Amino acid sequence: MIRTKKYRYFLILSVVLLVSIYSLPSKAAVYSYVDSRGIIHLTDRPTDPRYRMLYSSKKSERLERVRRAKQKNVKVPFNEVILAASRRHGVQSALIKAVIKAESGFNPLAVSRKGAVGLMQLMPATAKKYGVKNRLDPASNINGGVRFLRELLIMFKYDLRLSLAAYNAGHNAVKRYGYVIPPYPETRKYVTKVLKFYRKYQKSM
């Protein structure tokens, strides 16, 4: 008898799920998702938006409903523009939101003492490089900032901490200090802040 890939998946998942249920506390829940390689992931503490609940006690079900309700309440301005830029440039929307939150607090009219402007606080040279003619225009500012962020991610091989440090202090500073976060209090505080926001927005996806 020929078994389909889908059938084999459910067979394996059923066995693993039974083992997981009997090994977990009575008030625990089991979450699962299958990645692009066909690997099954199971956990009782989901950290990825792809996880879906497979089993739970009544208490866990109530907690899950509360968790999802809280997630739906995490809304940000310019969400559609952010999602469009995320798809266009291949940068996670949660990361874009985190950078905007840290840079300007979602204020499109924000101007720094150094002359950075807008949601993603673009300097004149950066705006010119990415074709942003009006830094106060939210869509233009976000797209220019996301292109800049993507370039840094590629430059630093997707090391998020170094990429964020470069966004704040410049890529030359990161390279000059041997590919570590420069010892600038502002930059170190900035990286910590963005990562905190990033985790928050990841949970709301």
N, C-alpha and C positions, 0 to 999 in steps of 0.2 A: 504494500500500500504506500503510495506516495504522499508524504506529509508536506504541506505548504510551509513556507517560512513563517507565516502568521500563526499557524497551528503550533509549530515548534516553540515559538516565542511564548505563547500562552501556557504550554506545557511546562517549560522551564520556569516561567514566572510563577506558576501555581505551586511548584515544588519549593522554590525559594521563599515564596510568601508564607507558606505553611511553617517552614522552619523559622522564619523571622517572627511570626506571630507568637509561637510557643516560647521563643527566647526573649521576648520583650515583656516589660512590666504590664500589668493589666490595664493601665490608663494610657498606654502609649499608642501611637499611630504609625502606619507604614506608608511611605510615599515612594513613587516610582516614575521613571521615564526611560525611554530608549534613545540613545544618541545616534548620530549619523552613521556610526560604524556598526550599529546593531547591538551595542553593549547595553545590558540592563543595569540601571542604577537604582539601588534601594537605600532608603534612609528613614530614620525617625525624626530627623531635624533638617527639613528641606532648606537649601540655600540657593536654589536655582529655580527660576519661574517655570521651568518645564516640568517640575515635579507635580504629580497629581496623587491625591489620597487614594489608597487601595483598601486600607483597613483602619478602623479606629473604634475606640470605646465611645460610649455616649458622651462622656466628658470631653474627649478629644474632638469629637464632632462639633460640640459647642464652641470649643476654643478655636477650631478651624474656621467656623463661620465668623467669629469675632475678628480673627486675623485677616480674613479676606475683606471684611467690611472696612477695616482700618486701611487696608491697601487701596481700596477704591477711593478713599477720601484724600489720598495724597495727590493733589492736582497742582500743576504749575502753569504760569502764564506762558503763552507762545508754544504750547505743547505741539500743535500741528506743524508749526515751522521746525521745531526741534526734531520731530519724527521724520519729516521729509529730508532734513539735512542728514540725519542718521542713516537713512536708506541710501541717499545719494553718495555719501562719502565713506560709508562703512565704519562708522564710529558709533559705539553704543549710546543710545539715547540717555541712559542713566548717567553716563560719564559726561555727556554734554550738559545735562541739567546740573550736575555737581559743580562743574567749572563755572557755569553761569551764576549759580548760587553763591559761590565763593568770590567771584570777581565783582559782581554788581548787585547781588541780591535781587536779580530780575528787574532791575531798573534800567530801561533802555536809554535814559538820559544821563546815566552816571558818567562822570568825568573825574579822572584821578589827578593828583598834583603833578604827575609826570607826563600828563597829556594823553593817557589811554582813555578811550571813549566807548560807550555803549555796553551792551549786555555781556560781551566777552572781552571787553576792555582792550580794544585793538589800538596799537600805536600807529602813527601815520605811515611808517615804512611797511609795517605788516599789512595794513589795509591796502596800500598801493600794490604790494606784491600779489595779493589775491584778488585784485580787481574790485575792491570795496570802495565805491565812490562816496557813499554817504554812511558814515559809521554810526549815525543815529537811527538808521533804518534797521529795525529788528531782524528782518529776513536776511538782508545783506550782511549785517554784522555777524549773525549766527553762522551763515555759510562760510564767511571768511575765517572766522575763528575755528570752525570745525575742520576746514582744510588745513589750517596751521597746526591744529592739534594732531590730525592724522599724519602729517609730515613728521612731527616729532615722535609719534609712536613708531613709525617705520624707522626713523633714524636711530632710535634707542631700542630697537628690536622688541617692541611692545612691552618694555619694562615701564609699568605705569608710574611708579614713583619717580624715575628719572625723567620721563616725559612731562610729568606735571611740574617738576622742578625746573625743567627747561622752559616751560610755558611762562613760569613766573620770573626766572632769573636770566633766561637766555641759554641757548644750547651751547654756546662757547664757554659759559661758566661751568656747566656740567662736565664738559670735556676737559677743561683746564684743571679741575680738581680730581681728575682720574676716573671719570664716569661714576661719581657718587653725588649725592645731594650736596650742593655747596653749603658751607658752614654759615649761611646767613640765617639769622633767627626768623626773618620774615618768610623766607622760602621754606624752611622746615615747618613752620606753623601752617603755611599755605598748603603744603602737601598733605599734612595730617588732616586739615580741614576738608579738603576736597575728597579725600578717601572716606571720611566719615559721611559726607553727603552722598557719595557714590554708593556706599552700602545701603543707605536709606532708600535711595531711588531704585536700586536693584530689587529691594524687597517689595516695592510698590508696582512692579511690572507684572 
